[in-house]
Amino acid sequence: MDTVIRSHSANESLLARQARRESNARSYPRRLPLAVHRAEGIYVTDMDGQQYIDCLAGAGTLALGHNHTVVREAISKAMDSYTPLHTLDLTTPIKESFIDEVYASLPGSFAEKAKIQFCGPTGGDAIEAALKLVKTATGNRSILSFQGGYHGSTHGTLSISGTTAPKGKIHALVPDAHFLPYPYAYRCPFNIGAEGHRVSSAYIENLLDDPESGIVAPAGIIVEVVQGEGGSIPAPIEWLQQLRRLTKERHIPLIIDEVQTGIGRTGKMFAFEHAGIEPDVLVLSKAIGGSLPLSVVLYDQRLDLWEPGAHIGTFRGNQLAMAAGKATLQFIKEHQIPDHAAELGAYFMKQLTFIQKQVSSIGEVRGRGLMIGIEIVDPTKQPNGVGSYPAYPELAKTIQQECFKRGLILEVGGRFSTVIRLLPPLVITKEQVDEVLNRLHEAITSAEHQAGIPNRR
């Protein structure tokens, strides 16, 4: 297809104003230089009238895409009813109805014993609440997390996240955060590849039972079933089952962070369901608010030992988000969207594997459902002992830029910023997936040519 031609006038005007006034911490506009005028479904249109396929979708927030009819109708109905838009943690019919829908979406055995805590409108605040919850309930202070994990950018959540760059200039992070090896076959921390998850399980068990491990009794272990910002890395099912066994036998609360994976993204309503396990604490945000800000923590009632006001926040009562969230949950269940995500995710992966054979720089294609990662590598360098090539972040950045020129919005993340990440709305069609694949294939081919990498074809 032809490269998108952009006049830049209206976009450049708004982007220049943004650059003058917003902080130096802004990130997405540096990689995706557009100002959005309109958005519908999987498409966004910029100020110059150019249309893009959005495979970022608010970092997974927009499960039903932009401005879905059921979301707009739910918001409009709530507005017309003169419900209070903001209620702190006072209840309303909208709130109770939303809670009913959330509980109906959970596995029955978990729902029967679950309590819910409404938090500030971000996933990071909900993670903070989960940490305080387990520390209060157990009386312990150590939190075990995983290398490559990402749980937010607040002081506390950054302390338990694997990413090191943002920590460099932040002193006195929360103490007693310890990091465990996450099973990542392509860049295995044990340099043995796919079987590394078994070594990881054995390592964790030994650490938990070793009286001289250097780590005092943990208050909890927090994990992403699919690491998102870490590079769209799905944990092996057996490893997750072993982690649940280890924590349950030792009465250690298991916190599962489903801020990005929850609500159908991975082909199940919740990603932990793939392993047939249940958490002690479940953290949800992003899609749970139907595209509006909302976050909740659901947890086993035996942990409900904190005092009134132990975790508060002014914006816990976003009624429009609860209305939109309920409508989104209902639509996802009624239309079997998790099954759709599983089916199209499998198709996506199959076609990407075909593209991998035609180009030279894809080291691995991985994911679960519509949460997919493509690891970009330097095929001109020597692979390591398990056949993994060095990361190539510069090429990944070029691929992102070439995709943008072709009207495709996607993100780059993972270790070394070398993973192309796909998080399209869950309502994407097969025909739209094919268009994404065509644009991505062209972008990779062009980027490889610019880098002087010989094509396989």
C-alpha positions in Angstrom: 0.0 0.0 0.0 1.0 3.6 -0.4 2.7 5.5 2.4 0.3 7.9 4.2 0.9 11.5 3.0 0.3 14.0 5.8 0.1 17.8 5.5 1.2 18.2 9.1 -0.5 21.6 9.5 -3.1 21.0 12.2 -1.2 18.1 13.8 2.0 20.2 14.0 0.2 23.1 15.5 -1.3 21.0 18.4 1.9 19.0 18.9 3.9 22.2 19.1 1.6 23.5 21.8 1.8 20.2 23.6 5.5 20.2 23.6 5.7 23.8 24.9 3.3 23.2 27.8 3.4 19.5 28.8 6.2 18.1 31.0 9.3 16.4 29.7 7.9 13.1 31.0 5.4 12.9 28.2 6.1 9.7 26.2 3.6 8.5 23.5 3.7 11.7 21.4 7.4 11.4 20.9 6.9 8.1 19.1 3.4 8.6 17.7 3.3 12.3 16.6 -0.4 12.8 16.0 -3.2 14.8 17.5 -6.4 12.8 17.5 -9.5 14.5 16.1 -11.9 11.5 16.0 -12.0 7.8 16.9 -14.4 5.0 16.2 -13.9 1.2 16.5 -10.3 0.3 15.7 -9.7 3.6 13.8 -8.4 7.0 14.9 -8.3 10.1 12.6 -5.8 12.8 13.2 -6.2 16.6 12.8 -5.1 16.4 9.2 -7.7 13.8 8.3 -5.4 10.8 8.1 -6.8 7.6 9.5 -4.9 5.0 11.5 -5.6 1.5 12.7 -5.1 1.6 16.4 -3.3 -1.5 17.8 -2.4 0.3 21.0 -6.0 0.9 22.1 -5.2 2.9 25.2 -2.6 0.3 26.3 -5.4 -2.3 26.4 -8.0 0.0 27.9 -10.3 0.0 24.9 -11.6 -3.5 24.9 -14.4 -2.6 22.5 -12.5 0.0 20.6 -13.2 3.7 20.5 -16.7 5.0 21.2 -18.5 1.6 21.0 -22.3 2.0 20.8 -23.0 0.2 24.1 -20.5 2.3 26.0 -21.9 5.6 24.6 -25.4 4.5 25.4 -24.5 3.5 28.9 -22.8 6.9 29.5 -25.7 8.8 28.0 -28.3 6.9 30.0 -26.4 7.6 33.2 -26.1 11.3 32.3 -29.8 11.5 31.5 -30.7 10.0 34.9 -28.9 12.8 36.8 -27.0 10.2 38.8 -24.2 11.9 40.7 -21.0 11.7 38.6 -18.8 11.4 41.7 -19.7 9.7 45.0 -16.4 9.0 46.8 -17.2 5.5 48.1 -20.9 6.1 48.7 -23.0 3.6 46.9 -25.6 4.0 44.1 -27.8 1.7 42.0 -25.2 2.1 39.2 -22.4 1.0 41.5 -24.2 -2.0 42.9 -25.2 -3.1 39.4 -21.6 -2.8 38.3 -20.4 -4.9 41.2 -23.0 -7.5 40.4 -21.7 -7.7 36.9 -18.1 -8.0 38.0 -18.9 -10.8 40.4 -20.8 -12.6 37.7 -17.7 -12.4 35.5 -15.5 -14.2 38.1 -15.1 -17.9 38.6 -17.8 -18.9 41.0 -15.6 -20.2 43.7 -13.6 -17.0 43.8 -16.7 -14.7 43.6 -18.3 -16.5 46.6 -15.5 -15.4 48.9 -14.4 -12.2 47.3 -14.5 -8.7 48.7 -14.1 -5.6 46.4 -12.1 -2.4 47.1 -12.6 0.6 44.8 -9.4 2.5 44.3 -8.2 5.7 42.6 -8.7 5.6 38.9 -5.4 4.0 37.9 -4.1 0.5 38.0 -1.1 1.7 40.0 -3.3 2.9 42.8 -5.0 -0.5 42.9 -1.6 -2.2 43.1 -0.7 0.0 46.0 -3.9 -1.0 47.7 -3.1 -4.7 47.1 0.3 -4.3 48.7 -1.1 -2.6 51.8 -3.8 -5.2 52.0 -1.5 -8.2 52.2 1.0 -6.5 54.5 -1.8 -5.7 56.9 -3.3 -9.2 56.7 0.0 -11.1 57.2 1.9 -8.7 59.4 4.9 -9.3 57.0 6.7 -6.7 55.0 8.6 -8.3 52.1 7.0 -8.4 48.6 8.3 -10.8 46.0 8.0 -9.7 42.4 9.4 -10.9 39.1 12.1 -9.7 36.8 10.5 -7.9 33.8 7.3 -7.2 35.6 5.6 -3.9 35.5 3.0 -2.7 38.0 2.9 1.0 37.7 5.0 4.2 38.1 4.1 5.4 41.6 6.8 5.2 44.2 5.5 1.9 45.6 4.7 0.2 42.3 8.0 1.3 40.7 9.7 -0.4 43.7 8.3 -3.8 42.7 8.6 -3.4 39.0 11.5 -4.9 37.1 12.2 -1.9 34.9 15.3 -0.2 36.0 15.6 3.0 33.9 13.0 5.0 35.8 14.5 4.0 39.1 17.9 5.4 38.4 17.2 8.9 39.8 14.6 7.9 42.3 16.2 7.4 45.7 14.9 5.5 48.7 12.3 3.3 47.0 10.1 1.1 49.1 12.4 -1.5 50.8 11.9 -5.3 51.0 11.1 -5.7 47.4 12.8 -8.8 45.9 12.8 -10.0 42.4 12.5 -13.6 41.2 13.2 -15.1 37.7 10.3 -15.0 35.3 10.1 -17.7 32.6 11.2 -16.0 29.4 12.2 -18.7 26.9 13.8 -16.5 24.3 16.0 -14.7 26.8 16.0 -17.4 29.5 17.6 -16.1 32.7 19.1 -19.6 33.1 20.3 -19.8 29.5 18.5 -23.1 28.9 15.5 -21.9 26.8 12.0 -23.4 27.1 12.7 -25.6 30.1 13.8 -22.6 32.2 10.4 -22.4 33.8 11.0 -25.6 35.7 14.3 -24.2 37.0 12.5 -21.1 38.0 9.9 -23.0 40.0 12.6 -25.0 41.8 14.5 -21.8 42.5 11.5 -20.1 44.0 10.6 -23.1 46.1 14.2 -23.3 47.5 14.2 -19.6 48.2 10.9 -19.8 50.1 12.2 -22.7 52.2 15.8 -21.5 52.8 16.2 -20.0 56.3 19.2 -18.1 55.0 17.8 -16.8 51.8 18.2 -13.3 53.1 14.5 -12.6 52.6 12.2 -12.5 55.6 8.7 -14.1 55.4 6.9 -12.5 52.5 3.7 -10.6 52.7 2.8 -11.6 49.2 4.0 -12.5 45.7 2.8 -10.4 42.8 2.8 -11.7 39.2 1.5 -10.9 35.7 0.2 -14.0 34.0 1.3 -12.3 30.7 4.0 -9.7 31.2 2.8 -6.7 29.3 5.4 -3.9 29.4 8.0 -6.6 29.9 7.5 -7.7 26.3 4.1 -9.6 26.0 5.6 -12.7 27.6 3.0 -15.4 28.6 4.0 -17.5 31.6 3.8 -21.3 31.0 0.7 -22.9 32.4 2.7 -25.4 34.4 4.8 -22.7 36.0 1.7 -20.7 37.0 0.2 -23.9 38.6 3.5 -24.5 40.5 3.5 -20.9 41.7 0.0 -21.3 43.0 0.9 -24.5 44.7 4.0 -23.0 46.4 2.2 -20.0 47.7 -0.9 -21.9 48.9 1.2 -24.5 50.8 3.1 -21.7 52.5 0.1 -19.4 53.1 1.6 -16.6 51.1 -1.0 -14.4 49.4 -0.7 -14.5 45.6 -1.5 -11.2 43.9 -2.3 -11.5 40.2 -2.0 -8.2 38.3 -4.5 -8.3 35.5 -4.6 -4.6 34.9 -3.7 -5.2 31.2 -4.7 -8.9 30.7 -8.2 -8.8 32.3 -11.6 -8.7 30.6 -11.1 -11.0 27.7 -7.7 -9.8 26.4 -6.0 -13.2 26.5 -8.9 -15.4 25.3 -10.4 -15.9 28.7 -12.2 -13.4 30.8 -9.2 -13.4 33.1 -5.8 -14.7 32.2 -5.3 -16.8 35.3 -8.2 -19.0 34.1 -5.9 -20.5 31.4 -4.0 -22.3 34.2 -7.1 -23.3 36.2 -5.9 -21.4 39.3 -7.3 -18.6 41.4 -5.5 -15.7 43.1 -5.9 -14.5 46.6 -5.9 -11.0 45.3 -6.9 -9.8 41.8 -6.1 -6.3 40.5 -8.2 -4.9 37.6 -8.1 -1.6 35.8 -7.9 -0.4 32.1 -10.8 -2.3 30.4 -12.8 -2.7 33.6 -14.1 0.9 33.2 -15.3 0.4 29.7 -12.7 3.0 28.5 -13.1 5.4 31.4 -10.8 5.6 34.5 -11.5 2.9 37.1 -9.7 0.3 39.2 -10.6 -2.3 41.7 -9.0 -4.9 43.9 -10.9 -8.2 44.5 -9.6 -10.4 47.3 -10.3 -13.4 49.5 -12.4 -12.2 52.5 -10.0 -13.8 54.9 -7.6 -10.9 54.1 -10.1 -8.2 54.9 -8.4 -7.2 58.1 -7.6 -3.6 57.4 -9.3 -0.7 59.2 -11.8 1.8 57.7 -9.9 4.3 55.6 -6.9 2.1 55.3 -6.9 2.9 51.5 -8.8 5.9 50.3 -8.9 8.1 47.2 -11.2 10.9 46.1 -12.0 9.5 42.7 -13.2 6.1 43.8 -16.8 6.8 42.7 -16.7 7.4 39.0 -20.3 6.5 38.1 -19.9 6.9 34.4 -17.0 4.5 34.4 -19.1 2.0 36.4 -22.0 2.4 33.9 -19.6 1.9 30.9 -17.8 -0.9 32.7 -21.0 -2.8 33.3 -22.1 -2.4 29.7 -18.7 -3.6 28.4 -18.7 -6.7 30.6 -22.2 -7.6 29.5 -21.3 -7.1 25.8 -18.1 -9.2 26.2 -20.0 -12.1 27.8 -23.1 -12.0 25.6 -21.0 -11.9 22.4 -18.3 -14.4 23.5 -15.6 -11.9 23.0 -12.9 -13.9 24.8 -13.5 -16.8 22.3 -13.2 -14.3 19.5 -9.9 -13.0 21.0 -8.6 -16.5 21.3 -9.5 -17.3 17.7 -8.2 -14.2 16.1 -5.1 -14.3 18.4 -4.3 -17.7 17.1 -4.8 -16.5 13.5 -2.6 -13.5 14.2 0.2 -15.6 15.6 0.0 -18.1 12.7 0.3 -15.3 10.1 3.1 -13.6 12.0 5.0 -16.9 12.1 4.6 -17.0 8.3 5.9 -13.4 8.1 8.8 -14.4 10.4 10.0 -16.9 7.8 10.0 -14.2 5.1 11.9 -11.6 6.9 15.2 -11.8 8.9 14.7 -9.8 12.1 11.9 -11.5 14.0 13.5 -13.6 16.8 10.2 -14.8 18.3 6.5 -14.4 18.0 4.6 -15.0 21.2 1.5 -14.0 23.1 -1.9 -15.2 24.4 -5.1 -14.1 22.7 -4.9 -10.5 21.4 -1.9 -9.7 23.5 1.0 -10.3 21.1 4.7 -9.6 21.1 7.2 -9.7 18.2 10.8 -9.7 19.3 13.1 -7.8 16.9 16.7 -9.0 16.8 19.9 -8.5 14.9 20.4 -11.5 12.6 23.8 -10.3 11.6 25.2 -11.0 15.0 26.0 -14.3 16.7 23.2 -16.0 18.6 23.8 -17.2 22.2 23.9 -20.8 23.4 20.2 -21.4 23.0 19.9 -19.7 19.6 18.7 -16.3 20.6 20.0 -13.3 18.7 20.9 -10.0 20.2 18.2 -7.3 20.7 17.9 -4.6 18.0 16.1 -1.7 19.6 17.0 0.7 16.8 15.4 -1.5 14.2 12.3 -2.0 16.4 12.0 1.8 16.6 12.3 2.1 12.8 9.7 -0.5 12.3 7.3 1.4 14.6 8.0 4.6 12.5 7.4 2.7 9.3 4.2 1.3 10.6 3.1 4.8 11.6 3.8 6.1 8.1 1.5 3.3 6.8 -1.3 4.2 9.1 -0.7 1.7 11.9 -0.3 2.6 15.5 1.5 0.1 17.7 3.9 0.2 20.7 7.4 -0.9 21.3 8.4 -2.3 24.7 10.0 -5.2 26.4 13.6 -5.8 27.3 15.9 -3.3 25.5 12.8 -1.8 23.9 13.0 -4.3 21.1 9.5 -5.9 21.2 6.7 -4.8 18.8 3.5 -5.1 20.9 0.0 -5.6 19.5 -2.9 -4.8 21.7 -5.8 -4.2 19.3 -9.4 -3.7 20.4 -11.0 -7.1 21.0 -13.7 -6.5 18.4 -11.1 -6.4 15.6 -12.3 -8.5 12.6 -10.3 -11.0 10.5 -10.3 -8.6 7.6 -8.8 -5.9 9.8 -6.2 -8.3 11.2 -5.2 -9.0 7.6 -4.8 -5.3 6.9 -2.6 -4.9 10.1 -0.5 -7.8 8.9 0.0 -6.3 5.5 1.1 -3.0 6.8 3.3 -4.5 9.5 5.0 -6.8 6.9 5.7 -3.9 4.6 7.1 -1.9 7.5 9.5 -4.7 8.6 10.7 -5.2 5.1 11.3 -1.5 4.6 13.1 -1.2 8.0 15.3 -4.1 7.3 16.3 -2.6 3.9 17.2 0.6 5.6 19.3 -1.3 8.1 21.1 -3.2 5.3 19.7 -6.5 6.5 19.3 -9.0 3.6 15.8 -10.3 3.2 15.2 -14.0 3.3 13.0 -14.0 0.1 
